[in-house]
């Protein structure tokens, strides 16, 4: 895979249409709706690599942010 994309880092993200669709339909971030799923884990790892993101495991209160 690395030779195909000609890059030293390659990240794969699990395909889980049902979880993604469910979270989207509910308007809830995937990493909160299915925090322990493989796809959420893959996306968190990618976010950490790209943006040095830290996940603390706490859920945000969306109603208070409006």
PQR file with spaces between the fields and no chain letter, atoms N, CA, C, O and H, PARSE charges and radii, in Angstrom:
ATOM       1  N    UNK     1       0.825   -1.189    0.000 -0.4000 1.5000
ATOM       2  CA   UNK     1       0.000    0.000    0.000 -0.0000 2.0000
ATOM       3  C    UNK     1       0.871    1.256    0.000  0.5500 1.7000
ATOM       4  O    UNK     1       0.580    2.208   -0.723 -0.5500 1.4000
ATOM       5  N    UNK     2       1.941    1.265    0.807 -0.4000 1.5000
ATOM       6  CA   UNK     2       2.804    2.444    0.880 -0.0000 2.0000
ATOM       7  C    UNK     2       3.426    2.757   -0.463  0.5500 1.7000
ATOM       8  O    UNK     2       3.592    3.925   -0.815 -0.5500 1.4000
ATOM       9  H    UNK     2       2.178    0.491    1.394  0.4000 1.0000
ATOM      10  N    UNK     3       3.773    1.722   -1.221 -0.4000 1.5000
ATOM      11  CA   UNK     3       4.381    1.966   -2.536 -0.0000 2.0000
ATOM      12  C    UNK     3       3.351    2.470   -3.550  0.5500 1.7000
ATOM      13  O    UNK     3       3.699    3.197   -4.481 -0.5500 1.4000
ATOM      14  H    UNK     3       3.638    0.773   -0.935  0.4000 1.0000
ATOM      15  N    UNK     4       2.112    2.094   -3.375 -0.4000 1.5000
ATOM      16  CA   UNK     4       1.055    2.542   -4.299 -0.0000 2.0000
ATOM      17  C    UNK     4       0.803    4.037   -4.136  0.5500 1.7000
ATOM      18  O    UNK     4       0.706    4.761   -5.126 -0.5500 1.4000
ATOM      19  H    UNK     4       1.829    1.503   -2.619  0.4000 1.0000
ATOM      20  N    UNK     5       0.697    4.502   -2.893 -0.4000 1.5000
ATOM      21  CA   UNK     5       0.413    5.916   -2.650 -0.0000 2.0000
ATOM      22  C    UNK     5       1.676    6.755   -2.539  0.5500 1.7000
ATOM      23  O    UNK     5       1.611    7.980   -2.438 -0.5500 1.4000
ATOM      24  H    UNK     5       0.776    3.913   -2.088  0.4000 1.0000
ATOM      25  N    UNK     6       2.826    6.090   -2.557 -0.4000 1.5000
ATOM      26  CA   UNK     6       4.122    6.758   -2.515 -0.0000 2.0000
ATOM      27  C    UNK     6       4.242    7.678   -1.293  0.5500 1.7000
ATOM      28  O    UNK     6       4.608    8.848   -1.398 -0.5500 1.4000
ATOM      29  H    UNK     6       2.879    5.094   -2.639  0.4000 1.0000
ATOM      30  N    UNK     7       3.921    7.106   -0.146 -0.4000 1.5000
ATOM      31  CA   UNK     7       3.982    7.856    1.103 -0.0000 2.0000
ATOM      32  C    UNK     7       4.374    6.895    2.210  0.5500 1.7000
ATOM      33  O    UNK     7       4.048    5.710    2.147 -0.5500 1.4000
ATOM      34  H    UNK     7       3.623    6.155   -0.061  0.4000 1.0000
ATOM      35  N    UNK     8       5.070    7.391    3.221 -0.4000 1.5000
ATOM      36  CA   UNK     8       5.548    6.509    4.283 -0.0000 2.0000
ATOM      37  C    UNK     8       4.491    6.163    5.334  0.5500 1.7000
ATOM      38  O    UNK     8       4.660    5.185    6.063 -0.5500 1.4000
ATOM      39  H    UNK     8       5.335    8.354    3.272  0.4000 1.0000
ATOM      40  N    UNK     9       3.422    6.928    5.429 -0.4000 1.5000
ATOM      41  CA   UNK     9       2.347    6.648    6.383 -0.0000 2.0000
ATOM      42  C    UNK     9       1.061    6.342    5.628  0.5500 1.7000
ATOM      43  O    UNK     9       0.648    7.098    4.749 -0.5500 1.4000
ATOM      44  H    UNK     9       3.285    7.722    4.836  0.4000 1.0000
ATOM      45  N    UNK    10       0.442    5.234    5.978 -0.4000 1.5000
ATOM      46  CA   UNK    10      -0.834    4.863    5.378 -0.0000 2.0000
ATOM      47  C    UNK    10      -1.782    4.485    6.520  0.5500 1.7000
ATOM      48  O    UNK    10      -1.446    3.653    7.363 -0.5500 1.4000
ATOM      49  H    UNK    10       0.778    4.620    6.692  0.4000 1.0000
ATOM      50  N    UNK    11      -2.949    5.091    6.541 -0.4000 1.5000
ATOM      51  CA   UNK    11      -3.959    4.783    7.550 -0.0000 2.0000
ATOM      52  C    UNK    11      -5.178    4.191    6.856  0.5500 1.7000
ATOM      53  O    UNK    11      -5.646    4.708    5.842 -0.5500 1.4000
ATOM      54  H    UNK    11      -3.222    5.767    5.856  0.4000 1.0000
ATOM      55  N    UNK    12      -5.674    3.117    7.410 -0.4000 1.5000
ATOM      56  CA   UNK    12      -6.896    2.504    6.901 -0.0000 2.0000
ATOM      57  C    UNK    12      -8.010    2.789    7.899  0.5500 1.7000
ATOM      58  O    UNK    12      -7.801    2.727    9.110 -0.5500 1.4000
ATOM      59  H    UNK    12      -5.294    2.697    8.234  0.4000 1.0000
ATOM      60  N    UNK    13      -9.182    3.098    7.389 -0.4000 1.5000
ATOM      61  CA   UNK    13     -10.348    3.356    8.232 -0.0000 2.0000
ATOM      62  C    UNK    13     -11.378    2.273    7.932  0.5500 1.7000
ATOM      63  O    UNK    13     -11.734    2.038    6.777 -0.5500 1.4000
ATOM      64  H    UNK    13      -9.352    3.149    6.404  0.4000 1.0000
ATOM      65  N    UNK    14     -11.846    1.625    8.979 -0.4000 1.5000
ATOM      66  CA   UNK    14     -12.834    0.556    8.829 -0.0000 2.0000
ATOM      67  C    UNK    14     -14.084    1.071    8.131  0.5500 1.7000
ATOM      68  O    UNK    14     -14.451    2.237    8.273 -0.5500 1.4000
ATOM      69  H    UNK    14     -11.558    1.816    9.917  0.4000 1.0000
ATOM      70  N    UNK    15     -14.727    0.202    7.384 -0.4000 1.5000
ATOM      71  CA   UNK    15     -15.965    0.537    6.706 -0.0000 2.0000
ATOM      72  C    UNK    15     -17.119    0.038    7.579  0.5500 1.7000
ATOM      73  O    UNK    15     -17.275   -1.167    7.775 -0.5500 1.4000
ATOM      74  H    UNK    15     -14.429   -0.746    7.268  0.4000 1.0000
ATOM      75  N    UNK    16     -17.916    0.953    8.095 -0.4000 1.5000
ATOM      76  CA   UNK    16     -19.046    0.579    8.945 -0.0000 2.0000
ATOM      77  C    UNK    16     -20.204    1.523    8.647  0.5500 1.7000
ATOM      78  O    UNK    16     -20.523    2.413    9.435 -0.5500 1.4000
ATOM      79  H    UNK    16     -17.790    1.932    7.936  0.4000 1.0000
ATOM      80  N    UNK    17     -20.819    1.309    7.502 -0.4000 1.5000
ATOM      81  CA   UNK    17     -21.886    2.198    7.037 -0.0000 2.0000
ATOM      82  C    UNK    17     -23.013    2.316    8.054  0.5500 1.7000
ATOM      83  O    UNK    17     -23.539    3.406    8.282 -0.5500 1.4000
ATOM      84  H    UNK    17     -20.560    0.586    6.861  0.4000 1.0000
ATOM      85  N    UNK    18     -23.382    1.198    8.663 -0.4000 1.5000
ATOM      86  CA   UNK    18     -24.524    1.218    9.582 -0.0000 2.0000
ATOM      87  C    UNK    18     -24.274    2.149   10.776  0.5500 1.7000
ATOM      88  O    UNK    18     -25.158    2.923   11.143 -0.5500 1.4000
ATOM      89  H    UNK    18     -22.955    0.313    8.478  0.4000 1.0000
ATOM      90  N    UNK    19     -23.095    2.086   11.379 -0.4000 1.5000
ATOM      91  CA   UNK    19     -22.792    2.963   12.519 -0.0000 2.0000
ATOM      92  C    UNK    19     -22.697    4.428   12.088  0.5500 1.7000
ATOM      93  O    UNK    19     -23.212    5.313   12.771 -0.5500 1.4000
ATOM      94  H    UNK    19     -22.376    1.458   11.080  0.4000 1.0000
ATOM      95  N    UNK    20     -22.042    4.678   10.962 -0.4000 1.5000
ATOM      96  CA   UNK    20     -21.890    6.046   10.476 -0.0000 2.0000
ATOM      97  C    UNK    20     -23.248    6.642   10.130  0.5500 1.7000
ATOM      98  O    UNK    20     -23.540    7.785   10.480 -0.5500 1.4000
ATOM      99  H    UNK    20     -21.624    3.959   10.408  0.4000 1.0000
ATOM     100  N    UNK    21     -24.064    5.872    9.450 -0.4000 1.5000
ATOM     101  CA   UNK    21     -25.397    6.337    9.074 -0.0000 2.0000
ATOM     102  C    UNK    21     -26.261    6.603   10.309  0.5500 1.7000
ATOM     103  O    UNK    21     -26.974    7.604   10.369 -0.5500 1.4000
ATOM     104  H    UNK    21     -23.826    4.943    9.166  0.4000 1.0000
ATOM     105  N    UNK    22     -26.193    5.710   11.283 -0.4000 1.5000
ATOM     106  CA   UNK    22     -26.975    5.884   12.509 -0.0000 2.0000
ATOM     107  C    UNK    22     -26.571    7.140   13.260  0.5500 1.7000
ATOM     108  O    UNK    22     -27.429    7.902   13.706 -0.5500 1.4000
ATOM     109  H    UNK    22     -25.613    4.896   11.234  0.4000 1.0000
ATOM     110  N    UNK    23     -25.272    7.362   13.403 -0.4000 1.5000
ATOM     111  CA   UNK    23     -24.791    8.561   14.104 -0.0000 2.0000
ATOM     112  C    UNK    23     -25.195    9.815   13.339  0.5500 1.7000
ATOM     113  O    UNK    23     -25.607   10.810   13.935 -0.5500 1.4000
ATOM     114  H    UNK    23     -24.575    6.743   13.041  0.4000 1.0000
ATOM     115  N    UNK    24     -25.077    9.760   12.024 -0.4000 1.5000
ATOM     116  CA   UNK    24     -25.448   10.910   11.191 -0.0000 2.0000
ATOM     117  C    UNK    24     -26.941   11.212   11.311  0.5500 1.7000
ATOM     118  O    UNK    24     -27.332   12.373   11.439 -0.5500 1.4000
ATOM     119  H    UNK    24     -24.743    8.952   11.540  0.4000 1.0000
ATOM     120  N    UNK    25     -27.760   10.189   11.270 -0.4000 1.5000
ATOM     121  CA   UNK    25     -29.213   10.375   11.377 -0.0000 2.0000
ATOM     122  C    UNK    25     -29.627   10.946   12.727  0.5500 1.7000
ATOM     123  O    UNK    25     -30.612   11.678   12.823 -0.5500 1.4000
ATOM     124  H    UNK    25     -27.442    9.247   11.166  0.4000 1.0000
ATOM     125  N    UNK    26     -28.874   10.610   13.766 -0.4000 1.5000
ATOM     126  CA   UNK    26     -29.173   11.123   15.106 -0.0000 2.0000
ATOM     127  C    UNK    26     -28.535   12.483   15.362  0.5500 1.7000
ATOM     128  O    UNK    26     -28.866   13.154   16.339 -0.5500 1.4000
ATOM     129  H    UNK    26     -28.074   10.016   13.688  0.4000 1.0000
ATOM     130  N    UNK    27     -27.622   12.889   14.484 -0.4000 1.5000
ATOM     131  CA   UNK    27     -26.935   14.164   14.668 -0.0000 2.0000
ATOM     132  C    UNK    27     -25.907   14.118   15.781  0.5500 1.7000
ATOM     133  O    UNK    27     -25.629   15.132   16.420 -0.5500 1.4000
ATOM     134  H    UNK    27     -27.353   12.343   13.690  0.4000 1.0000
ATOM     135  N    UNK    28     -25.343   12.947   16.012 -0.4000 1.5000
ATOM     136  CA   UNK    28     -24.370   12.736   17.081 -0.0000 2.0000
ATOM     137  C    UNK    28     -23.029   12.357   16.450  0.5500 1.7000
ATOM     138  O    UNK    28     -22.999   11.556   15.516 -0.5500 1.4000
ATOM     139  H    UNK    28     -25.568   12.122   15.492  0.4000 1.0000
ATOM     140  N    UNK    29     -21.921   12.915   16.943 -0.4000 1.5000
ATOM     141  CA   UNK    29     -20.620   12.519   16.403 -0.0000 2.0000
ATOM     142  C    UNK    29     -20.405   11.010   16.537  0.5500 1.7000
ATOM     143  O    UNK    29     -20.739   10.418   17.563 -0.5500 1.4000
ATOM     144  H    UNK    29     -21.946   13.565   17.702  0.4000 1.0000
ATOM     145  N    UNK    30     -19.859   10.411   15.518 -0.4000 1.5000
ATOM     146  CA   UNK    30     -19.628    8.972   15.502 -0.0000 2.0000
ATOM     147  C    UNK    30     -18.808    8.512   16.703  0.5500 1.7000
ATOM     148  O    UNK    30     -19.102    7.472   17.293 -0.5500 1.4000
ATOM     149  H    UNK    30     -19.588   10.892   14.685  0.4000 1.0000
ATOM     150  N    UNK    31     -17.799    9.266   17.061 -0.4000 1.5000
ATOM     151  CA   UNK    31     -16.918    8.867   18.165 -0.0000 2.0000
ATOM     152  C    UNK    31     -17.599    8.958   19.523  0.5500 1.7000
ATOM     153  O    UNK    31     -17.045    8.499   20.522 -0.5500 1.4000
ATOM     154  H    UNK    31     -17.560   10.110   16.581  0.4000 1.0000
ATOM     155  N    UNK    32     -18.777    9.536   19.575 -0.4000 1.5000
ATOM     156  CA   UNK    32     -19.580    9.515   20.797 -0.0000 2.0000
ATOM     157  C    UNK    32     -20.667    8.451   20.710  0.5500 1.7000
ATOM     158  O    UNK    32     -20.936    7.751   21.686 -0.5500 1.4000
ATOM     159  H    UNK    32     -19.227    9.910   18.764  0.4000 1.0000
ATOM     160  N    UNK    33     -21.286    8.332   19.550 -0.4000 1.5000
ATOM     161  CA   UNK    33     -22.366    7.367   19.372 -0.0000 2.0000
ATOM     162  C    UNK    33     -21.862    5.936   19.463  0.5500 1.7000
ATOM     163  O    UNK    33     -22.549    5.066   19.997 -0.5500 1.4000
ATOM     164  H    UNK    33     -21.067    8.901   18.757  0.4000 1.0000
ATOM     165  N    UNK    34     -20.670    5.691   18.946 -0.4000 1.5000
ATOM     166  CA   UNK    34     -20.086    4.342   18.943 -0.0000 2.0000
ATOM     167  C    UNK    34     -18.616    4.435   19.320  0.5500 1.7000
ATOM     168  O    UNK    34     -17.740    4.058   18.543 -0.5500 1.4000
ATOM     169  H    UNK    34     -20.112    6.398   18.511  0.4000 1.0000
ATOM     170  N    UNK    35     -18.359    4.933   20.500 -0.4000 1.5000
ATOM     171  CA   UNK    35     -16.994    5.243   20.928 -0.0000 2.0000
ATOM     172  C    UNK    35     -16.043    4.055   20.885  0.5500 1.7000
ATOM     173  O    UNK    35     -14.850    4.237   20.644 -0.5500 1.4000
ATOM     174  H    UNK    35     -19.071    5.240   21.132  0.4000 1.0000
ATOM     175  N    UNK    36     -16.537    2.855   21.110 -0.4000 1.5000
ATOM     176  CA   UNK    36     -15.662    1.684   21.164 -0.0000 2.0000
ATOM     177  C    UNK    36     -15.604    0.896   19.861  0.5500 1.7000
ATOM     178  O    UNK    36     -15.014   -0.183   19.819 -0.5500 1.4000
ATOM     179  H    UNK    36     -17.506    2.707   21.306  0.4000 1.0000
ATOM     180  N    UNK    37     -16.211    1.422   18.799 -0.4000 1.5000
ATOM     181  CA   UNK    37     -16.208    0.699   17.525 -0.0000 2.0000
ATOM     182  C    UNK    37     -14.852    0.821   16.825  0.5500 1.7000
ATOM     183  O    UNK    37     -14.063    1.719   17.120 -0.5500 1.4000
ATOM     184  H    UNK    37     -16.690    2.299   18.834  0.4000 1.0000
ATOM     185  N    UNK    38     -14.607   -0.083   15.912 -0.4000 1.5000
ATOM     186  CA   UNK    38     -13.355   -0.090   15.149 -0.0000 2.0000
ATOM     187  C    UNK    38     -13.214    1.188   14.327  0.5500 1.7000
ATOM     188  O    UNK    38     -12.127    1.761   14.268 -0.5500 1.4000
ATOM     189  H    UNK    38     -15.247   -0.813   15.673  0.4000 1.0000
ATOM     190  N    UNK    39     -14.286    1.640   13.696 -0.4000 1.5000
ATOM     191  CA   UNK    39     -14.207    2.840   12.869 -0.0000 2.0000
ATOM     192  C    UNK    39     -13.906    4.075   13.721  0.5500 1.7000
ATOM     193  O    UNK    39     -13.139    4.941   13.300 -0.5500 1.4000
ATOM     194  H    UNK    39     -15.170    1.174   13.744  0.4000 1.0000
ATOM     195  N    UNK    40     -14.499    4.167   14.910 -0.4000 1.5000
ATOM     196  CA   UNK    40     -14.212    5.301   15.802 -0.0000 2.0000
ATOM     197  C    UNK    40     -12.755    5.278   16.229  0.5500 1.7000
ATOM     198  O    UNK    40     -12.102    6.321   16.270 -0.5500 1.4000
ATOM     199  H    UNK    40     -15.122    3.464   15.252  0.4000 1.0000
ATOM     200  N    UNK    41     -12.246    4.101   16.545 -0.4000 1.5000
ATOM     201  CA   UNK    41     -10.836    3.965   16.914 -0.0000 2.0000
ATOM     202  C    UNK    41      -9.934    4.409   15.760  0.5500 1.7000
ATOM     203  O    UNK    41      -8.972    5.145   15.974 -0.5500 1.4000
ATOM     204  H    UNK    41     -12.777    3.254   16.511  0.4000 1.0000
ATOM     205  N    UNK    42     -10.240    3.966   14.544 -0.4000 1.5000
ATOM     206  CA   UNK    42      -9.435    4.336   13.376 -0.0000 2.0000
ATOM     207  C    UNK    42      -9.445    5.844   13.137  0.5500 1.7000
ATOM     208  O    UNK    42      -8.409    6.436   12.837 -0.5500 1.4000
ATOM     209  H    UNK    42     -11.022    3.368   14.370  0.4000 1.0000
ATOM     210  N    UNK    43     -10.613    6.458   13.271 -0.4000 1.5000
ATOM     211  CA   UNK    43     -10.715    7.901   13.047 -0.0000 2.0000
ATOM     212  C    UNK    43      -9.986    8.695   14.126  0.5500 1.7000
ATOM     213  O    UNK    43      -9.384    9.729   13.836 -0.5500 1.4000
ATOM     214  H    UNK    43     -11.455    5.977   13.515  0.4000 1.0000
ATOM     215  N    UNK    44     -10.037    8.220   15.364 -0.4000 1.5000
ATOM     216  CA   UNK    44      -9.302    8.890   16.442 -0.0000 2.0000
ATOM     217  C    UNK    44      -7.802    8.812   16.215  0.5500 1.7000
ATOM     218  O    UNK    44      -7.085    9.788   16.436 -0.5500 1.4000
ATOM     219  H    UNK    44     -10.526    7.380   15.600  0.4000 1.0000
ATOM     220  N    UNK    45      -7.329    7.664   15.778 -0.4000 1.5000
ATOM     221  CA   UNK    45      -5.896    7.508   15.492 -0.0000 2.0000
ATOM     222  C    UNK    45      -5.470    8.443   14.366  0.5500 1.7000
ATOM     223  O    UNK    45      -4.412    9.067   14.448 -0.5500 1.4000
ATOM     224  H    UNK    45      -7.911    6.871   15.598  0.4000 1.0000
ATOM     225  N    UNK    46      -6.277    8.548   13.323 -0.4000 1.5000
ATOM     226  CA   UNK    46      -5.976    9.444   12.213 -0.0000 2.0000
ATOM     227  C    UNK    46      -5.978   10.899   12.674  0.5500 1.7000
ATOM     228  O    UNK    46      -5.097   11.670   12.294 -0.5500 1.4000
ATOM     229  H    UNK    46      -7.137    8.041   13.257  0.4000 1.0000
ATOM     230  N    UNK    47      -6.952   11.275   13.484 -0.4000 1.5000
ATOM     231  CA   UNK    47      -7.022   12.654   14.004 -0.0000 2.0000
ATOM     232  C    UNK    47      -5.814   12.975   14.868  0.5500 1.7000
ATOM     233  O    UNK    47      -5.264   14.074   14.796 -0.5500 1.4000
ATOM     234  H    UNK    47      -7.667   10.649   13.793  0.4000 1.0000
ATOM     235  N    UNK    48      -5.402   12.010   15.688 -0.4000 1.5000
ATOM     236  CA   UNK    48      -4.211   12.221   16.525 -0.0000 2.0000
ATOM     237  C    UNK    48      -2.982   12.477   15.654  0.5500 1.7000
ATOM     238  O    UNK    48      -2.179   13.363   15.946 -0.5500 1.4000
ATOM     239  H    UNK    48      -5.848   11.117   15.747  0.4000 1.0000
ATOM     240  N    UNK    49      -2.847   11.708   14.602 -0.4000 1.5000
ATOM     241  CA   UNK    49      -1.688   11.858   13.720 -0.0000 2.0000
ATOM     242  C    UNK    49      -1.725   13.193   12.971  0.5500 1.7000
ATOM     243  O    UNK    49      -0.711   13.886   12.886 -0.5500 1.4000
ATOM     244  H    UNK    49      -3.500   10.988   14.366  0.4000 1.0000
ATOM     245  N    UNK    50      -2.880   13.549   12.436 -0.4000 1.5000
ATOM     246  CA   UNK    50      -2.992   14.758   11.607 -0.0000 2.0000
ATOM     247  C    UNK    50      -2.963   16.046   12.409  0.5500 1.7000
ATOM     248  O    UNK    50      -2.374   17.035   11.973 -0.5500 1.4000
ATOM     249  H    UNK    50      -3.704   12.986   12.505  0.4000 1.0000
ATOM     250  N    UNK    51      -3.587   16.045   13.569 -0.4000 1.5000
ATOM     251  CA   UNK    51      -3.725   17.301   14.283 -0.0000 2.0000
ATOM     252  C    UNK    51      -3.300   17.284   15.726  0.5500 1.7000
ATOM     253  O    UNK    51      -3.573   18.227   16.469 -0.5500 1.4000
ATOM     254  H    UNK    51      -4.065   15.241   13.923  0.4000 1.0000
ATOM     255  N    UNK    52      -2.638   16.231   16.130 -0.4000 1.5000
ATOM     256  CA   UNK    52      -2.206   16.136   17.525 -0.0000 2.0000
ATOM     257  C    UNK    52      -3.396   16.318   18.471  0.5500 1.7000
ATOM     258  O    UNK    52      -3.305   17.036   19.467 -0.5500 1.4000
ATOM     259  H    UNK    52      -2.416   15.465   15.526  0.4000 1.0000
ATOM     260  N    UNK    53      -4.498   15.665   18.149 -0.4000 1.5000
ATOM     261  CA   UNK    53      -5.741   15.752   18.907 -0.0000 2.0000
ATOM     262  C    UNK    53      -5.675   14.820   20.114  0.5500 1.7000
ATOM     263  O    UNK    53      -5.156   13.708   20.024 -0.5500 1.4000
ATOM     264  H    UNK    53      -4.572   15.082   17.339  0.4000 1.0000
ATOM     265  N    UNK    54      -6.203   15.283   21.236 -0.4000 1.5000
ATOM     266  CA   UNK    54      -6.264   14.472   22.444 -0.0000 2.0000
ATOM     267  C    UNK    54      -7.725   14.215   22.770  0.5500 1.7000
ATOM     268  O    UNK    54      -8.526   15.149   22.822 -0.5500 1.4000
ATOM     269  H    UNK    54      -6.625   16.187   21.309  0.4000 1.0000
ATOM     270  N    UNK    55      -8.074   12.957   22.988 -0.4000 1.5000
ATOM     271  CA   UNK    55      -9.438   12.597   23.347 -0.0000 2.0000
ATOM     272  C    UNK    55      -9.458   12.271   24.822  0.5500 1.7000
ATOM     273  O    UNK    55      -8.704   11.417   25.288 -0.5500 1.4000
ATOM     274  H    UNK    55      -7.423   12.198   22.946  0.4000 1.0000
ATOM     275  N    UNK    56     -10.332   12.958   25.567 -0.4000 1.5000
ATOM     276  CA   UNK    56     -10.386   12.743   27.006 -0.0000 2.0000
ATOM     277  C    UNK    56     -11.521   11.822   27.434  0.5500 1.7000
ATOM     278  O    UNK    56     -11.643   11.499   28.615 -0.5500 1.4000
ATOM     279  H    UNK    56     -10.944   13.652   25.188  0.4000 1.0000
ATOM     280  N    UNK    57     -12.353   11.396   26.486 -0.4000 1.5000
ATOM     281  CA   UNK    57     -13.422   10.466   26.803 -0.0000 2.0000
ATOM     282  C    UNK    57     -14.692   11.093   27.325  0.5500 1.7000
ATOM     283  O    UNK    57     -15.674   10.386   27.556 -0.5500 1.4000
ATOM     284  H    UNK    57     -12.254   11.658   25.527  0.4000 1.0000
ATOM     285  N    UNK    58     -14.703   12.405   27.519 -0.4000 1.5000
ATOM     286  CA   UNK    58     -15.906   13.075   28.017 -0.0000 2.0000
ATOM     287  C    UNK    58     -16.801   13.479   26.849  0.5500 1.7000
ATOM     288  O    UNK    58     -16.315   13.853   25.781 -0.5500 1.4000
ATOM     289  H    UNK    58     -13.906   12.979   27.331  0.4000 1.0000
ATOM     290  N    UNK    59     -18.092   13.402   27.061 -0.4000 1.5000
ATOM     291  CA   UNK    59     -19.052   13.832   26.055 -0.0000 2.0000
ATOM     292  C    UNK    59     -19.337   15.313   26.224  0.5500 1.7000
ATOM     293  O    UNK    59     -19.400   15.824   27.342 -0.5500 1.4000
ATOM     294  H    UNK    59     -18.486   13.098   27.928  0.4000 1.0000
ATOM     295  N    UNK    60     -19.507   15.990   25.108 -0.4000 1.5000
ATOM     296  CA   UNK    60     -19.839   17.418   25.145 -0.0000 2.0000
ATOM     297  C    UNK    60     -21.329   17.590   25.330  0.5500 1.7000
ATOM     298  O    UNK    60     -22.117   16.734   24.927 -0.5500 1.4000
ATOM     299  H    UNK    60     -19.456   15.575   24.200  0.4000 1.0000
ATOM     300  N    UNK    61     -21.707   18.673   25.926 -0.4000 1.5000
ATOM     301  CA   UNK    61     -23.120   19.042   26.087 -0.0000 2.0000
ATOM     302  C    UNK    61     -23.465   19.970   24.943  0.5500 1.7000
ATOM     303  O    UNK    61     -23.168   21.163   24.992 -0.5500 1.4000
ATOM     304  H    UNK    61     -21.067   19.368   26.253  0.4000 1.0000
ATOM     305  N    UNK    62     -24.097   19.419   23.904 -0.4000 1.5000
ATOM     306  CA   UNK    62     -24.378   20.195   22.700 -0.0000 2.0000
ATOM     307  C    UNK    62     -25.437   21.272   22.923  0.5500 1.7000
ATOM     308  O    UNK    62     -25.361   22.344   22.323 -0.5500 1.4000
ATOM     309  H    UNK    62     -24.338   18.450   23.865  0.4000 1.0000
ATOM     310  N    UNK    63     -26.402   21.006   23.759 -0.4000 1.5000
ATOM     311  CA   UNK    63     -27.474   21.979   23.980 -0.0000 2.0000
ATOM     312  C    UNK    63     -26.925   23.253   24.608  0.5500 1.7000
ATOM     313  O    UNK    63     -27.463   24.333   24.363 -0.5500 1.4000
ATOM     314  H    UNK    63     -26.464   20.135   24.246  0.4000 1.0000
ATOM     315  N    UNK    64     -25.881   23.157   25.400 -0.4000 1.5000
ATOM     316  CA   UNK    64     -25.319   24.329   26.057 -0.0000 2.0000
ATOM     317  C    UNK    64     -24.467   25.170   25.122  0.5500 1.7000
ATOM     318  O    UNK    64     -24.181   26.327   25.429 -0.5500 1.4000
ATOM     319  H    UNK    64     -25.444   22.280   25.598  0.4000 1.0000
ATOM     320  N    UNK    65     -24.056   24.618   23.992 -0.4000 1.5000
ATOM     321  CA   UNK    65     -23.170   25.360   23.095 -0.0000 2.0000
ATOM     322  C    UNK    65     -23.930   26.262   22.117  0.5500 1.7000
ATOM     323  O    UNK    65     -23.305   27.007   21.363 -0.5500 1.4000
ATOM     324  H    UNK    65     -24.289   23.678   23.742  0.4000 1.0000
ATOM     325  N    UNK    66     -25.266   26.208   22.118 -0.4000 1.5000
ATOM     326  CA   UNK    66     -26.040   27.037   21.184 -0.0000 2.0000
ATOM     327  C    UNK    66     -26.444   28.342   21.792  0.5500 1.7000
ATOM     328  O    UNK    66     -27.099   29.152   21.136 -0.5500 1.4000
ATOM     329  H    UNK    66     -25.774   25.602   22.731  0.4000 1.0000
